[in-house]
Amino acid sequence: MNTLTRTSDLNLLLKQAEALLENEHDEIANMANLSSLIFNSIENLNWAGFYIYKDRELVLGPFQGLPACVRLQLHKGVCGTAAAEHRTLNVPNVHVFEGHVACDSASNSEVVVPVIINDEIYGVLDIDSPDYGRFDEDLVSFFEQIVEIYKKASF
């Protein structure tokens, strides 16, 4: 598996994401391909995928990794908090995050980027790592840009 940490590598991966979603507008298909691209391109991840906001909760969407929690409540855990607050959360140690929902006990750090459409929560991009402090500013920015590419292609 490639290790992508340098800005030039991440920019190349962003171009790959854009090409992958070019002329495809299906929201689920685009989530599936982006999850796979992230999971198979960035080292030291144990989960990468999306949750979709339905009926006042986050419901599991396309992902790569071990089976996950199917439903998450707003304001609970990293995903629910990021969705409720409409902001990206980078948590270097999930075990000290109040209300953390442990879907995989191997996860030690997590980044969650909300997908906001017309000022409303549509879902979240969730990335987990077994490494503490895995996600630096460059990776967080990369994940936020992935969400923007997703939104541009899908909506």
C-alpha positions as CSV (number, residue, x, y, z in Angstrom):
1,M,0.0,0.0,0.0
2,N,1.3,3.5,-0.8
3,T,2.0,6.0,1.9
4,L,0.6,9.3,0.9
5,T,1.6,12.1,3.2
6,R,3.3,14.7,1.0
7,T,1.2,17.5,-0.4
8,S,2.1,16.6,-4.0
9,D,1.0,13.0,-3.4
10,L,-2.3,14.2,-1.9
11,N,-2.9,16.5,-4.8
12,L,-2.3,13.7,-7.2
13,L,-4.8,11.6,-5.2
14,L,-7.3,14.5,-5.4
15,K,-7.0,14.5,-9.2
16,Q,-7.6,10.7,-9.2
17,A,-10.8,11.3,-7.1
18,E,-12.0,13.9,-9.6
19,A,-11.3,11.6,-12.5
20,L,-13.0,8.7,-10.8
21,L,-16.2,10.7,-10.3
22,E,-16.2,12.5,-13.6
23,N,-19.6,12.2,-15.3
24,E,-20.9,10.1,-12.5
25,H,-23.7,11.6,-10.4
26,D,-25.0,8.7,-8.3
27,E,-24.4,9.6,-4.7
28,I,-24.0,6.0,-3.5
29,A,-21.6,4.9,-6.3
30,N,-19.5,8.0,-5.7
31,M,-19.3,7.3,-1.9
32,A,-18.3,3.7,-2.7
33,N,-15.5,4.7,-5.0
34,L,-14.2,7.4,-2.7
35,S,-14.2,5.1,0.3
36,S,-12.2,2.5,-1.7
37,L,-9.8,5.1,-3.0
38,I,-9.1,6.5,0.5
39,F,-8.8,3.1,2.2
40,N,-6.5,1.7,-0.5
41,S,-4.3,4.7,-0.9
42,I,-3.5,6.0,2.6
43,E,-1.6,3.8,5.0
44,N,-2.5,3.0,8.5
45,L,-6.3,3.2,8.2
46,N,-8.7,0.6,9.5
47,W,-11.9,2.2,8.2
48,A,-13.0,4.7,5.6
49,G,-16.5,5.4,4.6
50,F,-19.7,7.4,4.7
51,Y,-22.7,7.7,6.9
52,I,-25.9,9.1,5.4
53,Y,-28.3,11.3,7.5
54,K,-31.8,9.7,7.4
55,D,-34.7,10.0,9.8
56,R,-32.8,12.0,12.3
57,E,-29.8,9.7,12.6
58,L,-26.7,8.7,10.6
59,V,-27.1,5.4,8.8
60,L,-24.1,3.3,7.5
61,G,-23.3,3.9,3.9
62,P,-20.6,2.7,1.6
63,F,-17.3,1.9,3.3
64,Q,-14.1,-0.1,3.4
65,G,-13.0,-1.9,6.5
66,L,-14.5,-4.2,9.1
67,P,-18.3,-4.2,9.8
68,A,-19.4,-1.0,11.5
69,C,-22.2,0.4,13.6
70,V,-25.2,0.7,11.5
71,R,-26.9,3.7,13.2
72,L,-25.4,6.7,15.0
73,Q,-27.2,9.4,16.9
74,L,-26.6,13.1,16.3
75,H,-24.5,14.7,19.1
76,K,-23.1,11.3,20.1
77,G,-19.6,10.2,19.3
78,V,-17.3,11.8,16.8
79,C,-19.6,11.3,13.8
80,G,-22.7,12.5,15.5
81,T,-20.9,15.6,16.9
82,A,-19.3,16.5,13.6
83,A,-22.7,16.2,11.9
84,A,-24.6,18.1,14.5
85,E,-22.1,20.9,14.7
86,H,-21.5,21.0,10.9
87,R,-17.7,21.0,11.4
88,T,-14.7,18.7,10.8
89,L,-13.4,16.9,13.9
90,N,-9.9,15.5,14.1
91,V,-9.6,13.4,17.2
92,P,-6.0,12.1,17.9
93,N,-7.2,9.8,20.7
94,V,-10.8,8.7,20.5
95,H,-10.7,7.1,23.9
96,V,-10.7,10.5,25.6
97,F,-13.5,11.9,23.4
98,E,-16.6,12.2,25.5
99,G,-19.3,9.9,24.3
100,H,-17.1,8.1,21.8
101,V,-19.0,5.2,20.1
102,A,-16.5,2.3,19.7
103,C,-17.6,0.4,16.6
104,D,-14.1,-1.0,16.2
105,S,-12.0,-1.3,19.3
106,A,-8.8,-1.1,17.1
107,S,-9.6,2.5,16.2
108,N,-7.5,5.0,18.1
109,S,-7.8,8.2,16.1
110,E,-10.5,9.5,13.8
111,V,-11.4,12.3,11.4
112,V,-15.0,13.1,10.5
113,V,-15.9,15.6,7.8
114,P,-19.6,16.6,7.5
115,V,-21.2,16.6,4.1
116,I,-23.4,19.7,4.1
117,I,-25.8,20.4,1.2
118,N,-27.8,23.6,1.3
119,D,-26.9,24.2,4.9
120,E,-28.3,20.8,5.9
121,I,-26.5,17.7,7.0
122,Y,-26.5,15.1,4.3
123,G,-24.0,12.7,5.9
124,V,-20.4,12.4,7.0
125,L,-17.1,11.0,5.7
126,D,-15.5,9.0,8.5
127,I,-11.9,7.8,8.6
128,D,-10.4,5.7,11.4
129,S,-6.8,4.6,12.2
130,P,-5.3,2.2,14.7
131,D,-2.5,4.8,15.2
132,Y,-2.9,7.6,17.8
133,G,-2.6,11.0,16.2
134,R,-2.6,9.6,12.7
135,F,-4.1,12.6,11.0
136,D,-2.1,15.8,10.4
137,E,-3.4,19.1,9.0
138,D,-2.6,18.0,5.4
139,L,-4.6,14.9,5.7
140,V,-7.6,16.7,7.3
141,S,-7.5,19.2,4.5
142,F,-7.3,16.4,2.0
143,F,-10.4,14.7,3.4
144,E,-12.3,18.0,3.4
145,Q,-11.4,18.4,-0.3
146,I,-12.6,14.9,-1.0
147,V,-16.0,15.8,0.4
148,E,-16.0,18.9,-1.9
149,I,-15.2,16.7,-4.9
150,Y,-18.0,14.4,-3.8
151,K,-20.5,17.2,-3.5
152,K,-19.6,18.7,-6.8
153,A,-20.0,15.4,-8.7
154,S,-23.1,14.2,-6.9
155,F,-25.3,17.2,-6.5
